[in-house]
Amino acid sequence: DIQMTQSPSSVSASVGDRVTITCQASQGISSWLAWYQQKPGKAPKLLIYAASSLQSGVPSRFSGSGSGTDFTLTISSLQPEDFATYFCQQGDSFPLTFGGGTKVEIK
Amino acid sequence: QLQLQESGPGLVKPSETLSLTCTVSNGSISSAYWSWIRQPPGKGLEWIGFIYYSGSTNYNPSLKSRATISVDTSKNQFSLNLSSVTAADSATYYCARALRYTDSDSWGQGILVTVSS
């Protein structure tokens, strides 16, 4: 199985901050990487697919980059509604696997 | 807007079979991939498997062949059966659609299933 390692596991930030979350795959996955946002008690929401494609309806402050084994999710200016947990997921090979999550908390 | 809704028992006894159904509304199940994903309380996400609308399936080997996903296009539903459950199978179970099997763009609200006698 491909292991997905996210860092940091949590980050404290203020409204307006730029936040960067990284995800590393244990082997190359081309650009088959998705990012999700999950709020407490809610289902995950797709933000980014194919490493850098913004899902319809997602604010442009979210962006993704990377290919191969190293990927980044960036929130350019953190908003109050962005405090949540973020997961990466690889879609290159089965079984599909997720990172452990990064919790974005209020500083 | 596409909607997915999980249904099934919230409590299952050890060694029994967990059975869940996902009803798809405001859209047709006769396209795309239809997935089950679970999340133990306070933990991360685990992909269980998916079924293509035509009936082909793919499962996570970690479940050791205990999972079966089926589709009923006449009812716009797909289902998950997970046999021989243990406490380790206690989790919130989500159904989801994947237009590309690589990621899931629409999710149900989730259903908490507890395995306990």
Chai-1 contact restraints between the chains, C-beta under 6 A:
chainA,res_idxA,chainB,res_idxB,connection_type,confidence,min_distance_angstrom,max_distance_angstrom,comment,restraint_id
A,W32,B,T102,contact,1.0,0.0,6.0,A-B,restraint_1
A,A34,B,D103,contact,1.0,0.0,6.0,A-B,restraint_2
A,A43,B,Y94,contact,1.0,0.0,6.0,A-B,restraint_3
A,A43,B,W107,contact,1.0,0.0,6.0,A-B,restraint_4
A,A43,B,Q109,contact,1.0,0.0,6.0,A-B,restraint_5
A,A43,B,G110,contact,1.0,0.0,6.0,A-B,restraint_6
A,L46,B,D105,contact,1.0,0.0,6.0,A-B,restraint_7
A,Y49,B,D103,contact,1.0,0.0,6.0,A-B,restraint_8
A,F87,B,L45,contact,1.0,0.0,6.0,A-B,restraint_9
A,G91,B,T102,contact,1.0,0.0,6.0,A-B,restraint_10
A,G91,B,D103,contact,1.0,0.0,6.0,A-B,restraint_11
A,F94,B,N58,contact,1.0,0.0,6.0,A-B,restraint_12
A,P95,B,W47,contact,1.0,0.0,6.0,A-B,restraint_13
A,P95,B,N60,contact,1.0,0.0,6.0,A-B,restraint_14
A,L96,B,W47,contact,1.0,0.0,6.0,A-B,restraint_15
A,F98,B,G44,contact,1.0,0.0,6.0,A-B,restraint_16
A,F98,B,L45,contact,1.0,0.0,6.0,A-B,restraint_17
A,G100,B,G44,contact,1.0,0.0,6.0,A-B,restraint_18
A,G101,B,G44,contact,1.0,0.0,6.0,A-B,restraint_19
